[in-house]
Amino acid sequence: MWDTPRVNDDEVLERVTLPDGKVMVLTRWDKHIAISVDGRSLMSSHEHGSEDELGRVVADRLIGIAAPRVLIGGLGLGYTLRAALDRLPATAKVVVAELVPAVVRWNKGVHGKLAGKPLADPRVRVIVDDVGRVIAKRAKYDAILLDVDNGPDALTHDDNARLYKRAGLTRARSALRAGGLLAVWSAFPSRTFTIWLKEVGFTVEQLRATPTTPGGPRYYIWLARKR
């Protein structure tokens, strides 16, 4: 996820080379940590209001479902997962698909306390895999959250593009139960993406997330309901 760029003297905690050759870096400044790829900031513990909102808004729309089943694509620093868990019932089951093993390790380790250690919740199961492959298995979910990269128009990992094209959206729709919800986070609006969602069989609502700090960045959340 998109975040404010940091200065170059942040403390580097770890570097990880991704399958496409790009480098993911975990850094720390003051009491905060951040994740970037090839110098492009994705997420931080300093600015996570939109991740919180994504988790909350989806969980709130699942109220009334006795045992909701949720798939989250992208673990990040765990804030989306934490916000969803805080509102989902004890009967919920949440699958998290995270492509990078190091990200899972960071969340299971000392950095997991920043989001309240959501991976320790017994409702959660983590799969180290591409969320597109998990979706293609067509297990049925009440909601799928794509908290992957910076959204349809701001990718740091080229392979993520297929999640947001018509074919990927069609697969996501097939993996949802009747009336299921596809929620997508993005750093930018995209009229084309909204059109594609409607074309493959969703009714679409777009929200603009509230900034964590006054004057901070505002992000976008699509809520697409399976027709």
N, C-alpha and C positions, 0 to 999 in steps of 0.2 A: 504494500500500500504506500501511496505517496505521502511524503512527510517533508518537513523543512530541512534543507541541506545543512549538514554540520560542517564545522571547521575541520581543518586537516590535523589538528593536534589532539583529537579524541584518542583515547586509549584503545588500541586494537586488541580484542580478546581472542578472536579466532578468525582464520580465513579458510573457506571451503571452496574447492573448485567444482563447479556444477558440470553435469554431463555435456552441456554445450560449450564448455570451456570458459564461461564467465565465472567471475569470482564473487562469492557471497562473503560479506564481512560483518562480523558482530563487533560493535564498538560500545564504549561506555564513556559517558561524561557526567560528572557530578553523581547523582543517584539514578540516572537514566541509562537505558541501553537502546541500541538501534540496530537494525539490519539493513544493509544496502547490497546492491549488486552492481558491480563495475562502476562504483561511485555514485549510483543513483539510489537515493534513499527510498526504502519500501515501507518501513514501519518503525515506530519507537514507543517507548513507555511514556514519553512526554506528551504525545498527541495521539489519543486513541478513542476519542469521542465518537467518531463515525463507526468504528468497529463495535463499540458498545451499543450504539443505536441499531446497527444491523442485527445483532443478536437479540436485542429486546423486541424490536418490531416484528420479527418473525415469530418468536415465542408467543407474543401476544395474539397473533393471528391463528395460533394453534389451540387457543383456549377452547375447551369443549371436546377435544379429542382425548379419549381416555388414556391411550398409550402411544403418543406421537413418536414417529420414527423420523430422524433428521440426519441428513448428510451435510457436512461442512467441508468444502474444498478449500484447503489452505489453513494451516494452524497459526502461522505468524507468531506473535508473542502471547497468544491465547486469550486475547480480550473478547473477540467475538464469541468464542466458545464459553467463556466465563459468563458473559451477559445472557446468553441463551440459557445456560444451566440455571442461573438464578431465577428464571421465570418458568422454566419447564417443570412439569410434575415429576414426582419420584418414579413414575412408571415409564418415563421417556427413555428412548434409546438413541444415542448420538454417535454416529460414525464420523471420524475425522480422517480425511485423506490428505496426507502431506507428502510431497515428492522428495524432500530433502531430509535424510536421516538426522543430520546435525541439528535441524530445527526442532525435531522431536526431542533430541537429547538435551538441548538447551532448555526446553520447557519442563522436562523431567528433572533437571538439575536445579541449581540454586536460583536461576532466573525465573523459574516457574512461580515463585512466591509473589512476583509483581502482579500477576493476574489471579492470585489466590489459588494456585495449583489446580487448575481445572482438570488436568489429566489424571489426578488422583480420584476423581469422581467415579463411582462404580457404574454410572450410566454411560460412560464414554469408552469407545473402542477406537484405537488409532490404527490406521492402515498406512504403511509407508509405500505409497504408490501415486501415480498420476490420477487425479480425480476423474479425468475423462475415461480412464479404463474402469474405474469403480462404477461410474454411471452406466457404462456400456454393459455391465453385468445384469442390469435391469431389475435389481431388487427394488421393491416399491417403497417410496418414501412419502411422508406427508409434506416435507419441505427439503429443498436443496439450497444451500447457501454457497455462492461462489465468491469467496474472499481471496481470490487468486490474482496475483500480479497487481497492476494498477488499473485494471478494467479493460473494456473492449478496445480502447484507442490509445493505450499507453503501456504497451507490453515491454517487459524487460527480458522475457523468455519467449522466443518466437513460437515455440510449440503450443503455448497457451492460446494462440489465436483460434485454434479449432474449437475451443470451448464456446466461443462467442459467435461463430458463424451459424448459418441456418441448420446445417447438419448436426452440429453440436447441440444446438438448442432443441432440435427435434429429439435427439437421444435423451436429453434431460427431461423433456416432456413425457417420454415413454417410461422413464423411471419414476414418475410421480403417480400417486394414487389420484383417483378422480377428485378434482377440486384442489389438488396439491399446489404448493407455492414454490416458485423459483425466485430466489432473491439474489441480486447481483450488485456488488459494490464497485464503484468506479471513481477515479480521480476527475473524470471529465464527463459532461453530457454527450450523448450520441443519438441524434435523430434516426440515423440508419439502424442502430441497434434496436431502438424502440420499434421500428417498422418490422424488422426481422422477427422479433418476439411475437408480434401480432400475426404475422404471416404464417407462423408455424403452429398457431392455435392457443395463444395466451391472451387474456385480458391484462392490460398493463397499467400500473400506477408508478409514477416516479417521484421519489422524495429527495429533498435536499437536506443533507444531514446538518445538524446544528454544530457550529464550531465549539471545540473544547474551551478555547480562550477567546475573549472579545477580539474581533478582527482577524481571527485565525482562518485557516483554509476551510472551505466548505466542499463536501464531497457529495456523491450521488448514489442513491440506492434505487434499483428497479425492483418492484414487486410484481411478479408475473404469475397470474393464477391460471391453472390449466382449465380450459373450457371443456 
